[in-house]
Amino acid sequence: MKIQLRTEKSLLSRWWWSVDRLTLMALLVLITVGIVLVTAASPSVAERLGLHPFYFVTRQLFFLVPALFLMFGASMIGRKALWRAASVTLVVAAFLMVLAILFGAPVKGATRWVSFLGFSLQPSEFIKPAFAVTSAWLIARHQYEEKFPGHQIAMGVYLVLLGLLLLQPDLGMSFVLSCIWGVQVFLSGLPVLLIAGLIVLGVAGLFGAYMFFPHVTSRIDRFLDPAAGDNYQVQKSLDAFSHGGWFGTGPGHGQVKLTLPDAHADFVFAVAGEEFGMLFAILLIMLFSFIIIRSIVRIYNSDDLFIVLGSAGLLTQFGLQSLIHMGSSLQLLPAKGMTLPFISYGGSSLLSMGLGMGMLLALTRKRVESRGGA
């Protein structure tokens, strides 16, 4: 068998010696854990819906193949191809979001999905990684071409996408998108007064969401006062952690999960706590933290603004989704249906996260080529 040496010039060899292999291994471990937890959490949900016990497991494995293809494929492309691919993905996803709003069937009061060939796709999931990279390129290009209005274009794209998300409506996704853009704006070095003004607008936006979106009002009220409404899922989630204790009940032996409606998706972290214990949950948190910290270290000394902003945006999405999911499960944050990256069931989430982490691996690769704004 031919050994891939550092001196070889093949695409695979260059990729292997430049990619962050520790982060790649951590992501593969996370994906493996996700398969185990979906297998543990989903049979009871499937049976309640009258489906085959391993219906969700089969579908998760089906989507895992293209997700891995996207992750490895995206990690191999260069920086120019990366922002171009992200821009095309952003345009296509935005177009599909418009179709979902106009023609999509409402699900739980929201029109977020488009259906074809028997599968449902949530285009807004792909908006997050695509916007993170596209916005980073727009802002960074101003560093090389002072007359290029990168910040203004990025803001315009953000506002259009935000409007589409609010029309669905999807407040959780809107919040994540806003944080991605906010972090990039902060790191790009805009004047402090302008950043402070954006923070004030963000706080005003959250207050407006509380005032004008009834489901947001309900969730925040129930978080502040559990007696203010139905907290069934959150209470069951807390019961699952309590039942699991430090070491868990063992795979397949969880009882609380049997009555937890979204155990395979929005509350899969609770299943991890019940069947594998609090120690396992802590290790899972450490795995997420390792991926984030390792990637930050990888780009810490980079003087390429595109790489810094793109990585920061992708890590913001990855970390914030994880935080919201785990915080909701433990009643540390208002309940919000948010997938746990690579762990929760969901084809759109799995595909978009594979694309996003592939982009992150591409941005954090060791580079010898010269830098440039294009």
C-alpha positions in Angstrom: 0.0 0.0 0.0 1.3 3.4 -1.0 2.2 5.6 2.0 1.1 9.2 1.8 4.4 11.2 2.5 4.7 14.8 3.3 6.6 15.3 0.1 3.8 14.0 -2.1 1.8 16.6 -4.0 -1.6 14.8 -4.4 -4.7 16.5 -3.2 -5.3 13.9 -0.5 -1.7 14.1 0.8 -1.8 18.0 0.9 -5.1 17.8 2.7 -3.9 15.2 5.3 -0.8 17.1 6.3 -2.6 20.5 6.5 -5.9 19.7 8.1 -6.4 19.9 11.8 -6.5 16.1 12.5 -7.4 16.5 16.2 -10.5 18.5 15.5 -11.4 16.1 12.7 -11.1 13.2 15.1 -13.2 15.0 17.7 -15.9 15.6 15.2 -15.9 12.0 14.2 -16.2 11.0 17.8 -19.1 13.4 18.2 -20.9 11.9 15.2 -20.4 8.4 16.6 -21.9 9.6 19.9 -24.8 11.1 18.0 -25.6 7.7 16.3 -25.6 6.0 19.7 -27.9 8.6 21.3 -30.4 8.7 18.4 -30.5 4.9 18.6 -31.2 5.1 22.4 -33.7 8.0 22.2 -35.7 7.6 19.1 -37.4 4.1 19.3 -39.9 5.2 21.9 -40.8 8.3 19.9 -41.2 6.3 16.7 -43.5 3.8 18.4 -45.7 6.6 19.8 -46.1 7.8 16.2 -46.9 4.4 14.9 -43.6 4.0 13.0 -41.0 1.3 12.9 -38.8 1.5 16.1 -35.7 2.2 14.2 -37.3 4.6 11.7 -35.4 7.7 12.9 -32.1 5.8 13.3 -32.3 4.6 9.6 -33.1 8.1 8.4 -30.2 9.6 10.5 -27.8 7.1 9.0 -29.1 7.8 5.5 -28.4 11.5 5.9 -25.1 10.9 7.6 -23.5 9.7 4.4 -23.9 12.9 2.4 -23.1 14.9 5.6 -19.7 13.2 5.8 -19.2 13.8 2.1 -19.9 17.5 2.6 -17.6 17.8 5.6 -14.7 16.1 4.0 -15.3 17.7 0.6 -15.6 21.2 2.0 -12.5 20.7 4.1 -10.4 20.0 1.0 -11.2 23.2 -1.0 -9.2 26.4 -1.1 -10.2 29.7 0.3 -11.3 31.2 -3.0 -13.5 28.2 -3.8 -14.8 28.2 -0.2 -16.3 31.7 -0.2 -17.7 31.1 -3.7 -19.3 27.8 -2.7 -20.7 29.6 0.4 -22.1 32.4 -1.6 -23.9 30.0 -4.0 -25.2 28.0 -1.1 -26.5 31.2 0.5 -28.4 32.3 -2.6 -30.0 28.8 -3.2 -30.9 28.5 0.5 -32.5 32.0 0.5 -34.5 31.2 -2.6 -35.7 27.9 -1.0 -36.7 29.9 2.1 -38.9 32.1 0.0 -40.5 29.0 -1.5 -41.1 27.6 2.0 -42.7 30.8 3.2 -45.0 31.0 0.1 -45.8 27.4 -0.5 -44.6 25.4 2.5 -47.1 23.5 4.7 -47.3 25.0 8.2 -45.8 22.8 11.0 -46.4 24.0 14.6 -47.3 27.4 13.2 -44.2 27.9 11.1 -43.4 27.5 7.4 -39.8 26.4 7.4 -39.7 23.3 5.2 -39.7 22.5 1.5 -40.6 18.9 0.4 -39.4 16.9 -2.6 -38.9 13.2 -3.4 -40.5 12.3 -0.1 -38.0 14.3 2.0 -38.4 17.6 3.9 -35.6 20.1 3.9 -35.2 23.1 6.2 -33.3 25.7 4.0 -32.6 28.1 6.9 -30.3 25.5 8.4 -27.9 26.1 5.5 -28.2 29.8 5.9 -26.0 29.9 9.0 -22.7 28.4 7.8 -23.1 29.9 4.3 -23.7 33.4 5.8 -20.8 33.0 8.2 -18.3 32.5 5.4 -19.9 34.9 2.9 -20.1 37.7 5.4 -16.5 37.1 6.5 -15.4 37.4 2.9 -17.4 40.6 2.3 -16.0 42.3 5.5 -12.4 41.0 4.9 -12.3 42.2 1.3 -12.6 45.8 2.6 -9.2 45.2 4.1 -7.7 44.8 0.7 -9.9 47.1 -1.3 -10.8 50.2 0.8 -13.5 51.3 -1.6 -15.3 48.0 -1.4 -18.4 48.5 0.9 -18.0 45.1 2.5 -19.6 46.0 5.9 -22.6 47.6 4.2 -23.2 44.6 1.8 -22.8 42.2 4.7 -25.4 44.1 6.7 -27.8 44.2 3.8 -27.5 40.4 3.4 -28.0 40.0 7.1 -31.1 42.1 7.2 -32.7 40.3 4.2 -32.0 36.9 5.8 -33.3 38.2 9.1 -36.5 39.3 7.5 -37.0 35.9 5.9 -36.4 34.1 9.2 -38.9 36.4 11.0 -41.5 35.7 8.3 -41.4 32.0 8.9 -41.2 32.7 11.9 -38.0 31.3 13.5 -36.8 33.5 16.4 -34.1 30.9 17.5 -32.5 30.9 14.1 -32.7 34.7 13.9 -30.9 35.0 17.2 -28.1 32.6 16.1 -27.7 34.5 12.8 -27.6 37.8 14.6 -24.9 36.5 17.0 -22.8 35.3 14.0 -22.9 38.7 12.4 -22.4 40.5 15.7 -19.3 38.5 16.5 -17.8 39.2 13.1 -18.6 42.9 13.2 -16.9 43.1 16.7 -13.8 41.3 15.5 -13.5 43.3 12.3 -12.6 46.4 14.4 -15.6 48.8 13.9 -15.7 51.8 16.1 -16.8 51.2 19.7 -19.8 53.6 19.5 -21.1 51.8 16.4 -20.8 48.4 18.1 -22.5 49.8 21.2 -25.4 51.0 19.0 -25.7 47.6 17.4 -25.9 46.0 20.9 -28.7 48.4 21.9 -30.5 47.5 18.7 -30.1 43.8 19.5 -31.5 44.2 23.0 -34.4 46.2 21.6 -35.0 43.4 19.1 -35.2 40.8 21.9 -37.6 43.0 23.8 -39.7 43.5 20.7 -39.8 39.7 20.2 -41.0 39.3 23.7 -43.7 41.9 23.2 -45.0 40.9 19.7 -44.4 37.1 19.4 -46.8 35.3 21.7 -44.8 32.0 21.7 -41.7 33.9 22.8 -43.6 35.7 25.5 -44.9 32.3 26.7 -41.5 30.7 26.8 -39.8 33.5 28.7 -42.7 33.8 31.2 -42.6 30.0 31.8 -38.8 30.2 32.3 -39.1 33.0 34.8 -42.2 31.4 36.5 -42.7 27.7 35.8 -46.2 27.9 37.2 -47.1 30.4 34.4 -47.8 27.6 31.9 -47.1 24.1 30.6 -43.5 23.1 31.3 -44.0 19.4 30.7 -41.0 18.7 28.4 -38.6 20.8 30.5 -39.7 19.1 33.7 -39.4 15.6 32.1 -35.9 16.6 30.9 -34.9 17.5 34.5 -36.5 14.3 35.7 -34.3 12.4 33.2 -31.1 13.9 34.6 -32.3 13.2 38.1 -33.1 9.6 37.3 -29.8 9.0 35.6 -27.6 10.4 38.4 -23.9 10.4 38.0 -23.5 7.1 36.1 -26.8 6.6 34.3 -29.3 3.8 34.1 -27.5 2.1 31.2 -28.1 2.1 27.4 -31.8 1.3 26.7 -32.8 1.3 30.3 -34.1 4.9 30.5 -37.7 5.3 31.7 -38.3 9.0 31.6 -37.3 9.2 27.9 -40.4 7.1 27.2 -42.7 10.0 28.0 -40.4 12.8 26.6 -42.0 13.9 23.3 -38.9 15.2 21.5 -36.4 12.9 23.2 -34.6 12.2 19.9 -34.2 15.8 18.8 -34.8 18.9 21.1 -34.1 17.0 24.3 -31.5 14.3 23.3 -29.1 15.8 25.9 -31.6 14.7 28.5 -31.5 11.1 27.2 -27.7 11.3 27.4 -28.0 12.3 31.1 -30.5 9.6 31.9 -28.9 6.6 30.3 -25.2 7.5 30.5 -25.2 9.8 33.5 -24.0 13.2 34.4 -20.4 12.3 34.0 -21.0 11.4 30.4 -22.9 14.6 29.9 -19.9 16.5 31.3 -17.6 14.7 28.9 -19.8 15.6 26.1 -19.7 19.2 27.0 -15.9 18.9 27.2 -15.8 17.4 23.7 -17.8 20.4 22.3 -15.5 22.8 24.2 -12.4 21.0 22.8 -13.5 21.5 19.2 -14.2 25.2 19.9 -11.0 25.9 21.8 -8.8 23.9 19.5 -10.1 25.8 16.5 -9.5 29.2 18.2 -6.0 28.2 19.0 -5.5 27.1 15.4 -6.4 30.6 14.1 -5.1 32.7 17.0 -2.0 34.0 15.2 -3.5 34.3 11.8 -3.4 37.7 10.2 -5.9 36.7 7.4 -9.1 38.5 8.4 -11.2 36.2 6.2 -10.0 33.1 8.1 -10.5 34.7 11.5 -14.0 36.0 10.8 -15.1 32.9 8.9 -13.9 30.6 11.7 -15.4 32.9 14.4 -18.8 32.9 12.7 -18.8 29.1 12.3 -17.7 28.5 15.8 -20.3 31.0 17.1 -23.0 28.9 15.4 -21.6 25.6 16.6 -21.1 26.8 20.2 -24.3 28.8 20.5 -26.5 26.0 19.2 -24.9 23.6 21.7 -25.3 26.1 24.6 -29.0 26.7 23.8 -29.8 23.0 23.5 -28.1 22.1 26.7 -29.3 25.1 28.6 -32.9 24.5 27.6 -32.6 20.8 28.7 -31.4 21.9 32.1 -33.8 24.9 32.4 -30.9 27.3 32.5 -32.3 29.1 29.4 -35.9 29.5 28.1 -37.0 26.4 26.2 -36.1 26.6 22.5 -36.2 23.8 20.0 -32.6 23.8 18.9 -30.7 20.7 17.6 -27.5 19.6 19.4 -24.9 19.6 16.6 -24.2 16.1 15.2 -26.2 14.6 18.1 -29.9 15.4 17.6 -32.0 13.7 14.9 -32.5 15.8 11.9 -31.4 15.5 8.2 -31.2 19.3 7.5 -29.3 19.9 10.7 -26.9 17.1 10.0 -26.2 18.1 6.4 -25.7 21.8 7.3 -23.5 21.0 10.2 -21.4 18.7 8.0 -21.0 21.6 5.6 -20.2 24.1 8.3 -17.6 22.0 10.1 -16.1 21.1 6.7 -15.7 24.8 6.0 -14.2 25.3 9.5 -11.6 22.5 8.8 -10.8 24.2 5.5 -10.3 27.6 7.1 -8.1 26.2 9.9 -5.8 24.2 7.6 -2.1 25.1 7.6 -1.4 27.3 4.6 1.6 28.1 2.6 -0.1 30.0 -0.2 0.1 33.8 -0.3 -2.8 35.7 1.0 -5.1 37.8 -1.0 -8.5 39.5 -0.7 -10.0 37.6 -3.6 
